Amino acid sequence: MSQFRISVMTALLVVVLAGCTQEEPGEMAQAVDAGTRTLEQRVARGEKLYAAHCAACHQASGHGLAGAFPPLAGADYLQAGPAAVVNVILNGLSGPIVVNGKEYNSVMPNLSYLNDSDVADVVTFVMNSWGNPGGEVSPAEVSAARKGN
């Protein structure tokens, strides 16, 4: 079996197993109004969510997995703002995508099981990490995107 297939199968297995983990009550499972937390608190919470739900494919460093999963670190895909990222998290993505001049053609399942606060915090973390342009997403913006507004 090729190294690429082994890498992809390993990443998919990690994603499946990560979905089976239980979160501690009162930590990530608790939806907290983002308006009562500072940007730093939201980024810290988003980092934990990223580790639990995204890092298996996009890696802890945000550099992705060459040929399989696109990078989020310094990704030109994020330059237009967070709306596209929110959409991908809620609806998934299948088929080719070009990030930083390289084509990726894999499947990202939707993570719509995450609540609006979770999605907002993980996107806020990504937007403020690894040389990305910064920015903040509110749970209300995620809710509007979820409803198609």
C-alpha positions in Angstrom: 0.0 0.0 0.0 1.4 3.4 -0.9 2.6 5.8 1.9 -0.1 8.3 0.8 -2.9 5.8 1.3 -1.5 4.8 4.7 -1.3 8.4 5.7 -4.9 9.1 4.6 -6.3 6.0 6.2 -4.4 6.8 9.4 -5.8 10.4 9.4 -9.4 9.1 8.8 -9.0 6.6 11.7 -7.9 9.3 14.0 -10.8 11.5 13.0 -13.3 8.7 13.7 -11.7 7.9 17.1 -11.6 11.6 18.0 -15.3 11.7 17.4 -15.8 9.0 20.0 -14.1 10.8 22.8 -16.1 12.3 25.7 -15.6 16.0 26.6 -15.4 17.0 30.2 -18.6 18.6 31.5 -18.2 22.3 31.9 -15.3 22.6 29.5 -15.9 22.4 25.7 -19.3 20.9 25.9 -20.7 23.9 27.7 -21.9 26.6 25.3 -20.8 29.9 26.7 -21.9 33.2 25.3 -18.9 34.5 23.3 -19.9 38.1 24.2 -18.8 37.5 27.8 -15.3 36.2 26.9 -12.3 38.1 25.7 -10.7 37.4 22.3 -7.9 35.6 24.1 -10.3 33.4 26.0 -12.2 32.6 22.7 -8.9 31.7 21.0 -7.8 29.5 23.9 -11.1 27.7 23.8 -11.0 27.4 20.0 -7.5 25.9 20.2 -8.9 23.1 22.4 -11.7 22.5 20.0 -9.3 22.5 17.0 -7.2 19.9 18.8 -10.2 17.7 19.3 -11.9 18.1 15.9 -9.5 19.4 13.3 -5.9 18.6 14.1 -6.1 14.9 13.0 -6.2 16.1 9.4 -5.0 19.7 9.4 -2.3 18.8 12.0 -1.6 20.6 15.3 0.7 22.9 13.4 -2.0 23.8 10.9 0.2 22.7 8.0 -2.2 20.0 6.8 -1.1 16.7 5.3 0.7 17.1 1.9 -1.4 15.8 -0.9 -4.4 15.0 1.3 -5.5 17.8 3.6 -4.9 21.5 2.9 -3.0 23.7 5.3 -4.7 26.3 7.5 -1.4 27.9 8.5 -0.8 31.0 6.3 -3.6 29.7 3.9 -4.6 32.1 1.1 -8.1 30.5 1.4 -8.5 32.5 4.7 -7.5 35.9 3.3 -11.1 36.7 2.2 -12.3 36.3 5.8 -13.9 33.6 7.9 -17.2 33.1 6.1 -15.9 30.4 3.8 -14.4 28.5 6.7 -17.7 28.6 8.6 -19.4 27.3 5.6 -17.0 24.4 5.2 -17.3 23.4 8.9 -21.1 23.5 8.7 -21.5 21.8 5.3 -18.3 19.9 4.6 -16.4 20.0 1.4 -15.8 17.5 -1.4 -13.8 17.8 -4.5 -10.9 19.9 -5.6 -9.8 23.0 -3.8 -6.6 25.1 -4.3 -4.8 26.4 -1.3 -1.6 28.3 -1.6 -1.3 27.2 -5.2 -1.6 23.5 -4.6 -4.6 21.4 -5.4 -6.2 19.1 -2.8 -9.0 16.7 -3.6 -10.3 15.0 -0.6 -13.4 15.1 1.6 -13.9 17.1 4.7 -17.0 15.9 6.5 -19.3 18.5 7.9 -18.9 19.2 11.6 -22.4 20.6 12.0 -22.8 18.7 15.3 -20.7 21.5 16.8 -22.8 24.2 18.4 -22.6 27.8 17.1 -20.3 28.9 19.9 -17.9 26.0 19.2 -17.7 26.8 15.5 -17.2 30.5 16.2 -14.4 29.8 18.6 -12.5 27.3 16.4 -12.7 29.7 13.4 -11.6 32.6 15.6 -8.6 30.4 16.7 -7.7 29.5 13.1 -8.0 33.1 11.9 -5.7 34.3 14.7 -3.1 31.6 14.4 -0.1 30.7 12.2 0.2 34.0 10.4 -3.4 34.2 9.3 -5.1 37.6 9.0 -6.9 37.7 12.3 -10.5 38.3 12.9 -13.4 37.1 15.0 -16.6 35.2 14.4 -19.6 35.4 16.6 -22.0 32.6 17.4 -24.7 34.8 15.8 -22.8 34.8 12.5 -22.5 31.0 12.6 -26.2 30.7 13.4 -27.0 32.9 10.4 -24.8 30.8 8.2 -26.4 27.7 9.5 -29.8 29.0 8.5 -28.5 30.1 5.1 -28.6 33.8 5.7 
